[in-house]
Amino acid sequence: MKKIVLICSILTMGFMLSSCLDSGDSSYTGVMEFSYVTMDNSGLIYARSEGGMITSPQIKLLDPGKCYLLSYTWSSENGTTSSVDDFLISNVVLTAEPVQVPSTMLILQDAPKDDIGTPFTSFSRPYFHPGIYFGDFWAFSYQWKKKEGETASVEFYKSTEDTGNPDEVMIDVRLNKTGTPTGTTEKTESGRIAVNMNPLRLLLGSSSGTQTKNIYLRFRYYREGQSEPFTDPYKYLMTIYTD
């Protein structure tokens, strides 16, 4: 049986969390953590990060519904804020400017068969949560060969092919170059992308469902130097609700 990955992979995204306990004063530090900004029912803006629910004066100025990389510190002296939705939000201090992660929406159709786009130099495993903690956003890092004047966009497509497992979904990933190159020299460019998987959740589940069901996502994409697409051997869990 192929190994099933049930938790977030952070191999290449560069996210880390450290914690310490010093003389009874608990603290932790988050460095470039993938975070989803949202708000509670009172309008309080906060972020759902790897370290938990966090907020600060700067976070309150960010756009709800978007993803960021956040670096911050927290200690027990900073305390917490109580949400009207009955949970605590840690009051943190940002240690770097928030970095917005570009985002896209999952496309519920097959990828173009006559256009494979531009192969990736590298493509990471996803950083994700099986539920909606990150607003159904799954984050990836990638690299591609770029000439001056070119930009790239990344799109995700739900394949309609039969994988042989009714609980398994294949996702095709395409990188497309745009712009007119102004030079001939290529360099390796790094990027990040967060894809919203909510269309898949709505397609396979129910917004009013009460029964949980596990489905498993596979990712397929073209790699530099290969004529056939590469399929990630790992399966990634998404938990949905059904009637």
Secondary structure, 3 states (H helix, E strand, C coil): CCCEECCCCCCCCCCEEEEEEECCEEEEEEEEEEEEEEECCCCCEEEEECCEEEECCCHHHCCCCCEEEEEEEEECCCCEEECCCCCEEEECEECCCCEECCEEECECCCCCCCCCCCCECEECCCECCCCCCCCCEEEEEEEEEEECCCEEEEEEEECCCCCCCCCEEEEEEEEEEECCCCCCCEEEEEEEEEEECHHHHHHHCCCCCCEEEEEEEEEEECECCCCCCEECCCEEEEEEEEC
